Amino acid sequence: MGYRGPLPQRLVGRVNACAVALRSSPRWGRLVRRHLTVVTYTGRRSGRTFSTPVGYRRTGGTVMIAVKLPDAKKWWRNFTGAGGPVSLHLDGVDRAGHAVARRDDRGRVTVTVELDS
């Protein structure tokens, strides 16, 4: 059974701010950056640029992002169908790539990013 209903924006903002602060922490940053990155993208409809922290797993030039509570989030919907351009902050630099979001038959959403060479 999945989460139903919107997440309070103030709560989301605070959690995201804490996650980004942990990435920058001299004490915890190195550990956190191995599992948490910041994805930056342009909204399909708004044309605005957004950044949000996400958990990820990387294998070579492919980054997998398992979207938790996908029905309560909208960012991944910018990458449905043919997908779109994205930037991920990895290894201390921004890396461009192409992201595609897919929902499986159990409702889970995975965003796959192929990094540019």
C-alpha positions as CSV (number, residue, x, y, z in Angstrom):
1,M,0.0,0.0,0.0
2,G,1.6,3.3,-1.1
3,Y,1.5,6.8,0.4
4,R,-1.5,8.8,-0.6
5,G,-1.8,12.6,-0.4
6,P,0.6,15.5,-0.8
7,L,3.6,15.9,1.5
8,P,3.6,19.2,3.3
9,Q,6.0,21.5,1.3
10,R,7.5,23.0,4.4
11,L,8.5,19.5,5.6
12,V,9.9,18.6,2.2
13,G,11.9,21.8,2.1
14,R,13.4,21.2,5.5
15,V,14.3,17.5,4.8
16,N,15.9,18.5,1.5
17,A,17.9,21.4,3.1
18,C,19.2,18.9,5.8
19,A,20.2,16.4,3.1
20,V,22.1,19.1,1.2
21,A,23.7,20.3,4.4
22,L,24.9,16.8,5.2
23,R,26.5,16.5,1.8
24,S,28.5,19.6,2.5
25,S,29.5,18.6,6.1
26,P,33.2,18.3,6.8
27,R,32.5,15.4,9.1
28,W,29.7,13.4,7.3
29,G,29.9,14.7,3.8
30,R,32.3,12.2,2.3
31,L,30.0,9.3,3.5
32,V,26.8,10.9,2.5
33,R,28.0,11.9,-1.0
34,R,28.5,8.2,-1.8
35,H,24.7,7.6,-1.6
36,L,23.1,11.1,-2.0
37,T,23.4,13.5,-5.0
38,V,21.6,16.6,-6.2
39,V,19.7,16.2,-9.4
40,T,19.2,19.5,-11.4
41,Y,16.7,19.6,-14.3
42,T,14.4,21.9,-16.2
43,G,10.7,21.4,-15.8
44,R,8.9,20.3,-19.0
45,R,6.0,22.6,-18.5
46,S,7.3,25.5,-16.5
47,G,10.8,25.8,-18.1
48,R,12.1,26.6,-14.6
49,T,15.3,24.9,-13.2
50,F,14.9,22.8,-10.1
51,S,17.4,20.9,-7.9
52,T,16.5,18.2,-5.4
53,P,18.6,15.7,-3.4
54,V,18.1,12.0,-4.2
55,G,19.6,8.7,-3.2
56,Y,21.4,6.9,-6.0
57,R,23.4,3.9,-7.0
58,R,26.1,4.2,-9.7
59,T,27.7,1.6,-11.9
60,G,30.2,3.1,-14.4
61,G,28.4,5.7,-16.5
62,T,24.9,4.7,-15.3
63,V,23.2,6.1,-12.3
64,M,20.0,4.5,-10.9
65,I,17.6,6.5,-8.7
66,A,14.9,4.6,-6.9
67,V,12.1,7.1,-6.3
68,K,10.6,6.7,-2.8
69,L,6.9,7.5,-2.5
70,P,6.6,8.3,-6.2
71,D,2.9,9.2,-6.1
72,A,3.8,12.0,-3.7
73,K,6.5,13.4,-5.9
74,K,6.5,15.1,-9.2
75,W,10.1,15.7,-10.2
76,W,10.6,12.3,-11.9
77,R,7.6,12.8,-14.2
78,N,9.8,15.2,-16.3
79,F,11.7,12.0,-17.4
80,T,8.8,9.8,-18.6
81,G,8.6,8.7,-22.2
82,A,11.8,9.5,-24.0
83,G,13.2,11.2,-20.9
84,G,15.3,14.4,-20.8
85,P,18.5,16.1,-19.9
86,V,19.6,16.2,-16.3
87,S,22.7,17.2,-14.3
88,L,24.0,15.2,-11.2
89,H,26.6,16.5,-8.7
90,L,29.0,13.5,-8.6
91,D,32.6,13.4,-7.5
92,G,32.6,17.1,-6.7
93,V,31.5,18.2,-10.2
94,D,28.3,18.5,-12.1
95,R,27.9,15.7,-14.7
96,A,25.4,16.0,-17.5
97,G,23.3,13.0,-18.7
98,H,20.0,11.8,-20.1
99,A,17.4,10.5,-17.6
100,V,14.5,8.1,-18.3
101,A,11.8,7.3,-15.7
102,R,10.0,4.0,-15.7
103,R,7.2,2.6,-13.4
104,D,7.1,-1.1,-13.0
105,D,3.9,-3.3,-12.6
106,R,4.2,-2.9,-8.8
107,G,4.1,0.9,-9.0
108,R,7.8,1.4,-8.2
109,V,9.6,4.2,-10.1
110,T,13.2,4.1,-11.2
111,V,15.0,6.9,-13.0
112,T,18.0,5.7,-15.0
113,V,20.6,8.3,-16.0
114,E,23.2,7.6,-18.7
115,L,26.0,10.1,-18.0
116,D,27.6,11.9,-20.9
117,S,31.2,10.9,-21.7
